[in-house]
């Protein structure tokens, strides 16, 4: 499935689940330099322009630099349900589309703390623990170079788990985003080519230790800390302070924000989108996770929300949904997340949408000015064969039973689906 943005215009059907982001402005005012300046969102992958032969140059005029292109693929949540931990990771992801594997860099969100189940863990709480060996296998199978650790399950092993997660990702040769022994708000480099660098800054709006209590996950003695910005005025103040620090993104030619916020199984919320709009004043693209169902690809216009002098369109993936998980439509203590096996009278789309994930694909072209950015998303579907799971592209075919089931959903969900090829 392909959905393109051109100069801030969403082309084709976009998801209209609940609260919408502001309508595109369609204006691209003057372009400026690095992250925080204007970025032009274009529709198609731009071919590299051939360098002008030296003989054809006017005397004293230097040749324009050859554009540098970079592709980055963003995936949503990976949840270590038992079936995912016991399964063969390489088989699960083998059928992901080529656009994912051919990218210069790949990023996913690990919805868990890495390490063994702590003694005395309360079984009534929904907490996720990823074994270290399994987490290393996940990095190898998905070929990700960066793992977002800032999410509501990041504190599931309390303060000790933060240091263990950071160490485990380093041992797996992956960079943690939103988690650091120094500054969790510092951007991490996710891709580099010919001196052009794409960076990532990540944070979560909450943790399951909801107050980030000093005696648990927020302990000042912890070996590492998470980037946390709660929804509302306090969180926006944190974002202005952290993203607006002088030279925060000076080493980056483009920056993406990965935000863990929203309401599970619902459209992206106004509070989360408010954080995204503020982030768009400082970064070049915004990615959301946490709802566990996909949402639409849209744009924020800097001219509407940012200080004077900041302009241009910023692509926004409102929710990537899940990449890997064995999840139903809801969860409560004593209620299985495997609802499709519990025989509960739920509509087909209520069961199946948590098995639909979106890949957020960004193509950067760096020339003499600000980067030109192409944004699109492709849907994938998690096939269950007993405990086994495998991902495949979601094909727009009336003969595909999954596609037929999803087409029964309300219009807001149906609009996410690719149109059948005529």
N, C-alpha and C positions, 0 to 999 in steps of 0.2 A: 504494500500500500504506500502511495506517495502523496504527500500533501506539501505544496510549495508556497513559499512566501516571497513576494516580489515588492520591494520598496515599501514594506509595511502592509501589503495587501494579502489577505488570506484568500487563496484561490481554491475553490471547491468547497465541499461540505466540511464544516468544522463542528465540533461538539458544542452544544449550547446547554450543557448541564448546569442548571441553576444560575449562579451569579456570573455574569459576563465581565470580562475585562473591557476597558474603554474601547470604543470602535477605532479602527486604524485611522490615522491622520492623513496618510498618503503623502506627507511632505517630508522630504529629506533635505534639511538645511545643510549648511556648509559642513564639510568633513574636517575632522581634526586628527590629532595624533593617536596616542595609545589608549589603553582602557580608560573609559570615562568620557572619551570624545565621541563623535558621531560615528556610527557604523552603518553602512549601507547594506540592507538586506536585499539580496537579489534572487531571481527565480531559478536560474540555471547555473550549473557548474561552469565557471568561466574558463575557457582555454587559455593556457599560458601564451602571452603575446611574444612573438619572436623579437629578439633584439634587433634594433635598426642597424644595418651595416655601417661601420665607421665612416666609409667613404661618402655615405649619404647624409651624414650629420653636418649641420651648419657649423662653421668654424666657431670654436669656443663654447659649443653647447654639448653637454655630456649626454650620453645615451641613458634612457630611462632604465631603471633596474628591472631585471626579469622578475615577474611576479612569483611569489612562493605560495604554494597551496598546501593546506593541511586538512585532514579529515579526522574528526573525533566522533566516536559512537558512545552514547550514554544509555545505560540500561537502568531499570528500576530496582525494586527491592528483591533481595535474595533472603529467604526466610528458612532457617534450618529445621523445618519440620522433619519428623523421623524418616519419612519416605525419601526426602531429599538427601539427608545425611547417609542413609543406607544405600542409596542408588549410585549408579556409575555416572559421575559428573560429565565425563567426556561424551558419553552417549546422549545425555540430556541436552547438551548444547550443540551437538554436531550439525544439526540442520538449521541453525540460525542463518539468516540471509547473508549473502556475500558482502553486502554493504557493511555489516558488522565486522567481519573478518578482515576486510581490506582496508579498514580505517588505520590511520597512523597511530591512534591511541584509543583505548577503551576504558570506560569508567562504570562502576556499579556501586550500589548501596548494600552493605551487609547489615541486615537487621538483626544484630546479635552482638553479644560480647564474646570474645574468643577465650576459651578456657574450660576447665572442668566445672561441673555443677558444684556450687559451694555447699559445704555442710550446713545443714539447718535451713536450706532453701524452702520457702513457703510454697507448697504445691498448688495453693489456690491462686497464686499470681501467674499471669501469663508472662513468663520470662523465657528468653531464648539464649542458649549457650552453644557456641560453635566449637567443636573440638579443633585443636590447633592443626592436626594433620589434615582434617577435612578442609579447613580454611585455606591451607596451603594448596590443596588439590583444586579448590575452587579457583584460585588465582591462576593456576597452571592451565586448567581446562578452558576458562573463559578468556585467557590471555589478556587480562586487565593489568594495567600498570598502576592504577589508582583505585583505592577502595574508600568510599565515603563511610566514615565511622560515626559521624554526628547524626544520630537518630534517637528515637525514644527508647530503643532497646540498648543503646550504647552503655547504659549504666546498670545493666541487669546483673552484673557481678560486682557492683559497687566500685569504690575507688580502686581496689586492687585490680579489678578487671580492666580498667582503662590502661594501666601500664602493660598488662599482659596482652591486650589487643594490639597496642602499638608495637610491642616487641615481636609478636607473631606475624604481623603484616610485614615488618622489616625483614624477618627471617624468610618470608615467602617472596621477597624481592618486589613488594608492592609498597607504594606510598600511601599513607593514611591522610585523608582530608577531613578537616574539622576536628582532629584529635592530635595533640602535640604535647611534648614534654616542655616546650617553651611557649609558643604562641599559637593556639589552635585557629586563630583568625588569619594567620599568615598564608598567602596564596602558595599553592604547590604547583610546580610545573608538571603538566600532563603530556605535552608534546613539544617537540622542537625540530625545526628543519631550516637549514641555511641561516641560522642565527635568529629566526623568528620563533617566539615562544608563546604557547597558549597555556594559561594558568587556570587553576580552579580554587575557589573559596567556598567552603561548605559550613552549614550550621543547621541546628535543629531548633524548632520552636518549643520543644518540651522534652523531658525525659520521664520515664515511668516513676522514678523517684521525683515526683512532680515539683518539689520545692528545691531540688538540687541541694539537699541538706548537707551542711558542713560535715556531719558525722558519717556520711555515706559517700555518695558519688562526688559531691562537691568539696571534699576535704582538701584543705590547702596543702596537706602533706602528701597528696596523691602524686604518683610518678608522672601523671599526664592529666590533661584537662580537655573537656569538650567545648566547642563553640556553641553557646546557647543564647538565643534571642527570643524570649516569649512573645506571643502575639499581643498586640496592643501598644500603647504609648511607650511603655518601658522598653519593649523590644526594639521599637523604631529608634529610640534614643541610642540603644546599644549599636544598632546598625550604622547610624550616622557617625558614631564615634569610631567604630572599628573599620568600616569601609572607607571612611573619609580621612583616615590618617594620612598626613603628607607622605608621598612616595610609597604608599601602601602597595601599589601595583606598578612601580617604576620599572621593575625587571620583566614585566609582561607586555607583550605586543597585543594580546587579547586575553580577556578573562571571562570565565563562566562561573555563575553562582549556582550551587546545588543546594536546594532548600528542602528540608524535611518538615513538612507542615501540612495541615488540612484535617479533614474528617474522613475516617475510614468508610469506603464504599459510597462516597458522595462526591459531587462536583467540588472543585477547589473552592475554598471559602473566602469571603471578603477579607478577613484578617490576614490570611496567608498571601493573598494577592497584593495587599497593601505592602507587605514586606518585599514582594517581588518588584513592585513599582519603584520603591525606594532603591532597591539594589540596582535596578536598571539605570540609575543615574551614575553608577560607578563601574558597571560591568557591561559586557557585550552580548550576553545571552543568559537566560535564567531557566533552570530545570527544577521541577518539583517532584517529590516523591512523598509517600505515606498513605494516600487514599486507597491503594491496592487495586484500583481500577483505573484504566486510562482515561485521559481527558484530552481536550483539544489543544492544538498548536495555534498560538495567536501572537500578537505583538503588543508591546508597550511603546508609546510615543514619548520620548524624553521631553519634547517641547511642552507637554501637558503637565508633567509631574516634577520636573527637575529645575534647578536654578537656571537663571538666564545664562545663555552661552552653551548649554548642553542640548543637543538635538539629535535627531535620527531615530530609527526604529530598532527595537531590541526584541529578538524572537524569544518566546516564552512557551515552554512545554509545561502545561498546567498540571499534568500528572503522567508519569510513565507507567504507573501500575506495577505489577510484579514481573520480575524476570523468572525467578524460580520459587516455588512454594507449593504446598498442598493445602489450599485455603478455601473455605466455603464463603458464605455471605456474611457471617457474623461470628462472634465468639462471646461466651460468658462462662463463668466458672461452672464446671460440670457439663458443659455442652461442647460436643465435638466440633472442631473446625472442618471436619470431613463431612459436611452436611449432605453432599450428594450421595454418600453411602449410608446415611442415617435414615433415608426414606422419608424425609420431611417434605410436606407439600409446598415446595417452593417452585416458582416459575423457572423455566429453563434458563432464561437470561440472568436471573439472580444468582444461579449457581455458576454460570459459565464465565461471567465477566471478570471474576478474579483470576481466571486463567488466561485472560487476554492482556498482553503487555505491549507497550510501545517502546520502540527504539528511537531515541532522539539523535538525529544525525545532523552534524554541523560541518559545513565545508567553509574553510577560511581561505581567502586570497589576500595576500599581503603585497601591496605595491608601494607607491610613493606616499600615499596618504593613509587614511584609516582603513582597517580591514573590511573587505566585502564579505558578507556572510550569507550562505545559503542554508536554510533550515527546512528539514522535512522529517516526518516520522513514518515508520513502518510498523505494522501490527504483527505480533507473533502469538501463537496459541500453544498452551501446554496440554499435550496429549497425556492422558492417564491410561496405563495398561496395568491394572492391578496397582501394586506399589510403585511401578516404574513410571517415570515421567520423561517426556522428550518434547522439545520445543520445535515448532515448525512455523513457517510464514502463514499468516491467515489469508487464504486465497478467496477472492470475491467470486464465488461460484455457487449458483443455485443448487448444484448437486452435492455441495459440501454440507453435511448435516449440522456442523457447528455454525457455519455461516447462516443457514436457514434458521437455527435456533436464535441466533443473535438478532436476526431481522425481525423477530417477534417483540423485541424490546421497545420501550417508549422512544419517541422520535429523537429525543436528545441523545440517546445512546446509539440509535441506528445511524445517526449522521456521522459517527466516527468511522463507520465501516467503509471500505473502498467500494466504489461502484463497479459492477460487473463489466468486463471488457466487452464492448459491442462487436 
